[in-house]
Amino acid sequence: MNTTLFAVTSYDREVYEKEIREFLPERLWDVHVHLWRREHLVPPTGSTRTVDWPSRVAEENTAEQLEETYRLLFPSKTIRPFVFGSIRSDLETMNRYVSAVARQRQWPALIFSDPRWTAREFERRLLEGGFLGAKSYLSFAPSYLPADEIRIFDFFPPHQLAVLNRRGLLLMLHLPRSGRLRDPVNLAQLLEIEERYPAIRVIVAHVGRAYCPQDVGNAFEILSQTRRLLFDLSANTNDEVFEQVLRAVGPGRILFGSDLPILRMRMRRICENGIYINLVPRGLYGDVSGDPHMREAAPAESERLTFFMYEEIRAFRRAAERVGLGRTDIERVFYGNASAILQDLGWNESAGLGPI
């Protein structure tokens, strides 16, 4: 059927009914969702140190569009998001919008932070916006740093981490550097954050951006020794990586996250020489010939490309079956773990309120 937001095909419905509906619990928390309005976007001022392809999927993701997305993709399920802004938007207006939407709809929200804020300013913004933590991005690191030299502390400085630690809040962490999860600097700083800031609830986004097995290295041998680090599944479709993180830390430290709106994308992901490539229908996302992470699929395959969202869940299901997860474990990943975090934060799930 056609909708004003995106089309859902009979093949999409077949995938959902046969592989996803019964696998998922009735209630879900999606801990990784970007919200912004088109008018929040700002012109690029040079390299954003990010890939370009996500911008091809959606010009905006308003609260109303998010609700419609969940309705279309997950018939009969109840889903609530953790929301934060987008890298390409004006921080002031975007954070105000996210805060207002979160209060109105009783959604947990994270501030999109700037490392230049002082500790006092950072804390004031957290309190005034009712945010339960922070999300930032390597683009906010000093411009003189080459992308491969950016460290976590360059966009989440220690004085801001100290605020999060004192208040026991969330940190949604997108790892920098081309080595991704296996990078020794990233691993060392993850261990340092766990040791120095034990009250922060650190969520390592995208399983550390380990989209291909080559991105892992010996990371899980090291990170299996941690006690508190959490990992979200967002925008990842690699069942081998999911299996490794399950065996390393167990289902109690894994959270379902989507990375909407880009998971509305119609695609299938492959890895070639350690590089992830999104196979997409011909012409659907414009000219992708210059993007190393995008490739048009053959016409026959294009008809059987479903949503990025479904591909992520399919991949996790394959990993869960190999590891032998039961229904209780599945419920924890998609609902219970996030619910427990919110409870620890003093969040009233029924009212959507909680002191920070």
C-alpha positions in Angstrom: 0.0 0.0 0.0 1.1 3.6 -0.5 1.4 6.2 2.2 2.4 9.8 2.3 5.6 8.8 4.2 6.9 5.7 2.4 5.5 2.6 0.7 5.1 -0.8 2.4 5.0 -3.6 -0.1 3.5 -7.1 0.1 7.1 -8.5 0.4 7.7 -6.2 3.4 4.5 -7.5 5.0 5.6 -11.1 4.3 9.0 -10.5 6.0 7.3 -8.9 9.0 4.7 -11.6 9.4 7.0 -14.6 8.9 10.2 -13.5 10.6 9.6 -10.5 12.9 6.2 -10.2 14.5 6.4 -13.3 16.7 10.1 -12.8 17.4 9.5 -9.4 19.0 7.8 -8.8 22.4 4.6 -6.7 22.3 6.3 -3.7 23.9 9.7 -2.2 22.7 12.0 0.6 23.6 14.0 2.0 20.7 17.0 3.7 22.4 18.5 5.4 19.3 16.3 7.8 17.4 17.1 11.2 15.7 14.5 13.9 15.6 14.6 17.2 13.7 12.6 19.4 11.5 13.6 20.5 8.0 13.9 24.1 9.2 16.5 23.1 11.8 19.0 22.1 9.1 22.1 24.3 8.6 24.3 24.6 5.5 27.4 22.5 5.6 30.5 24.4 6.6 33.1 22.0 5.2 33.7 18.4 6.0 31.3 17.0 8.6 33.5 13.9 9.1 30.5 11.8 8.4 29.2 9.7 5.5 26.7 11.3 3.2 24.3 8.4 2.4 22.0 8.8 5.5 20.9 12.2 4.2 19.4 10.5 1.2 16.7 8.8 3.2 14.9 11.6 4.9 14.9 15.4 4.9 13.4 15.4 8.4 12.1 13.2 11.1 9.4 14.9 13.1 7.6 13.4 16.1 4.6 12.8 13.9 6.6 11.1 11.2 8.3 8.9 13.8 4.9 7.7 15.2 3.8 7.0 11.6 7.0 5.0 10.9 6.4 2.8 13.9 2.7 2.3 12.9 3.7 1.2 9.4 6.7 -1.0 10.3 5.4 -2.6 13.5 1.6 -3.4 13.3 0.2 -4.3 16.7 3.4 -3.4 18.6 3.8 -0.6 21.1 7.1 1.2 20.7 8.5 4.2 22.5 11.8 5.9 21.7 14.8 7.6 23.3 15.1 10.7 21.2 17.9 13.2 20.4 18.7 15.6 17.6 20.7 15.3 14.4 24.3 16.3 13.5 23.2 18.5 10.5 20.9 20.8 12.6 21.3 23.9 14.6 21.9 22.8 18.2 19.8 25.4 19.9 16.6 25.1 18.0 17.0 21.3 17.6 17.5 20.6 21.3 14.5 22.9 22.2 12.4 20.9 19.7 13.5 17.5 21.1 12.9 18.7 24.7 9.4 20.0 23.9 8.4 16.8 22.0 9.8 14.6 24.7 7.8 16.4 27.4 4.6 16.4 25.4 4.8 12.7 24.4 6.5 11.4 27.6 9.6 10.2 25.7 13.1 10.0 27.3 15.4 12.5 25.6 19.1 13.1 25.3 20.7 16.5 24.7 22.9 16.9 21.6 25.9 18.4 23.2 28.8 20.7 22.2 32.2 20.0 23.8 32.8 23.7 24.0 30.2 24.1 26.7 31.5 24.5 30.2 30.5 22.1 32.9 28.1 24.7 34.4 26.5 25.4 31.0 26.2 21.7 30.1 24.5 21.0 33.4 22.2 23.9 33.0 21.1 22.8 29.6 20.5 19.2 30.8 18.3 20.4 33.7 16.4 23.0 31.8 15.6 20.6 28.9 14.7 17.7 31.2 17.3 15.5 29.4 18.4 12.1 30.7 21.9 12.3 29.2 23.8 13.3 26.2 24.7 12.4 22.6 27.4 14.1 20.6 29.4 13.4 17.5 33.0 13.5 16.4 32.1 16.5 14.1 32.2 18.7 17.1 35.9 17.9 17.8 38.3 20.7 17.1 38.5 21.3 13.3 42.3 21.1 13.2 42.2 17.4 14.2 42.3 14.9 11.3 39.4 12.5 11.5 41.6 9.6 12.3 43.1 11.4 15.2 39.9 12.3 17.0 39.5 10.7 20.4 36.3 10.3 22.5 37.5 12.9 24.9 37.7 15.5 22.0 33.9 15.6 21.7 32.9 14.4 25.2 35.5 16.2 27.4 36.2 15.1 30.9 34.4 18.1 32.5 31.1 17.1 30.8 31.6 13.4 31.6 32.0 14.4 35.3 28.6 16.1 35.2 27.0 13.0 33.7 28.8 10.8 36.3 27.7 13.0 39.2 24.1 12.8 38.1 24.2 9.1 36.9 23.0 9.9 33.5 23.2 8.3 30.0 26.0 8.7 27.4 25.1 7.7 23.9 28.6 7.2 22.3 29.4 7.0 18.6 33.0 5.8 18.4 35.3 7.9 16.2 38.3 6.8 14.1 38.4 4.5 11.0 39.4 1.5 13.1 35.9 1.6 14.7 35.5 -0.8 17.6 38.9 -2.5 17.2 40.8 0.8 17.4 43.2 0.6 20.4 42.6 4.2 21.4 38.9 3.7 21.4 39.2 0.6 23.5 41.6 2.3 26.0 39.2 5.2 26.4 36.2 3.0 26.9 38.0 1.2 29.7 39.0 4.6 31.1 35.5 5.9 31.1 34.2 2.9 32.8 36.8 3.2 35.5 36.8 7.0 36.0 33.0 7.6 35.6 31.3 4.5 37.0 27.9 6.1 37.4 27.5 7.0 33.7 25.3 4.5 31.8 27.4 4.3 28.6 25.7 3.0 25.5 28.1 2.2 22.7 26.1 2.9 19.6 25.9 0.6 16.6 27.9 -2.1 18.5 30.9 0.3 18.2 30.3 0.8 14.4 31.5 -2.8 13.9 29.4 -3.2 10.7 31.7 -5.9 9.3 33.6 -8.7 11.1 36.9 -7.0 10.3 35.9 -4.1 12.5 36.0 -6.2 15.6 39.6 -7.3 16.0 40.2 -8.4 19.6 37.7 -5.8 21.0 35.4 -8.3 22.7 38.2 -10.1 24.4 39.0 -6.7 26.0 35.5 -5.5 26.5 34.2 -8.8 28.0 36.1 -7.7 31.1 33.9 -4.6 31.5 31.0 -4.7 33.9 28.7 -1.8 32.8 29.2 -0.9 29.2 26.0 -1.3 27.1 25.7 -1.8 23.4 22.9 -0.8 21.1 22.2 -2.6 17.8 21.3 0.5 15.8 22.0 0.6 12.0 23.9 -2.7 12.2 22.9 -5.8 10.3 25.9 -8.1 10.9 24.8 -11.3 12.7 28.4 -12.3 13.2 29.1 -9.1 15.2 25.8 -9.5 17.1 26.8 -13.1 18.0 30.2 -11.9 19.3 28.8 -9.2 21.5 26.1 -11.5 22.9 28.8 -14.0 23.8 31.1 -11.3 25.3 28.6 -9.4 27.5 25.4 -11.3 27.4 21.8 -10.1 26.6 21.5 -8.1 29.8 23.8 -5.4 28.3 22.4 -5.1 24.8 19.7 -2.7 23.8 17.5 -2.4 20.7 18.0 0.8 18.9 17.1 1.8 15.3 18.8 5.0 14.2 15.6 6.2 12.6 14.9 7.7 10.2 17.6 6.0 8.2 16.2 2.6 9.0 13.3 3.4 6.7 15.9 2.8 3.9 15.2 -0.1 1.5 18.4 -2.1 1.4 20.5 -5.1 2.1 24.0 -4.7 3.5 27.1 -6.7 2.4 30.8 -6.5 3.4 33.6 -6.5 0.8 37.2 -6.3 2.0 36.0 -5.1 5.3 33.9 -2.2 3.9 30.1 -2.2 4.3 28.0 -1.6 1.2 24.3 -0.9 1.2 22.6 -2.5 -1.8 19.7 -0.3 -2.8 17.0 -0.3 -5.5 18.1 1.4 -8.7 17.4 5.2 -8.7 15.6 5.2 -5.4 18.3 7.3 -3.6 19.6 9.2 -6.6 23.0 8.8 -8.1 25.0 6.7 -5.6 27.9 5.9 -8.0 30.4 8.0 -6.1 29.6 6.6 -2.6 31.8 3.7 -1.6 29.1 2.6 0.9 26.3 2.5 -1.7 25.6 0.3 -4.7 22.5 -0.3 -6.8 21.2 -3.8 -6.8 20.1 -5.8 -9.9 16.4 -5.3 -10.8 15.4 -8.8 -9.7 17.0 -8.3 -6.3 15.6 -4.8 -5.9 12.1 -6.3 -5.7 13.1 -8.3 -2.7 14.9 -5.5 -0.7 13.0 -4.7 2.4 13.6 -2.1 5.2 16.9 -1.5 6.9 14.9 -1.9 10.1 13.8 -5.4 9.2 17.3 -6.4 8.1 18.7 -5.3 11.5 16.1 -7.4 13.4 16.6 -10.4 11.0 20.3 -10.3 11.7 19.8 -10.2 15.5 17.4 -13.1 15.3 20.0 -15.2 13.5 22.6 -14.4 16.1 20.1 -15.0 18.9 19.3 -18.4 17.6 22.9 -19.4 17.3 23.6 -18.3 20.9 20.4 -19.9 22.1 18.6 -16.9 23.6 15.2 -17.7 25.0 12.0 -15.5 25.1 13.0 -13.8 28.3 16.4 -12.8 26.8 14.8 -11.4 23.7 12.3 -9.4 25.8 15.2 -7.9 27.8 17.1 -6.8 24.7 14.0 -5.2 23.1 12.3 -3.9 26.2 13.4 -4.9 29.6 17.0 -3.6 29.7 15.9 -0.1 28.6 13.0 -0.1 31.0 15.4 -1.1 33.9 17.7 1.8 33.0 14.8 4.3 33.1 13.7 2.9 36.4 17.2 3.4 37.8 17.1 7.0 36.6 13.9 7.6 38.5 11.8 7.8 35.3 8.1 7.1 35.8 7.4 5.0 32.7 3.6 5.6 32.9 4.0 9.3 33.3 7.2 9.9 31.4 8.7 11.9 34.3 11.8 11.6 36.3 14.2 13.7 38.3 17.7 14.2 37.1 
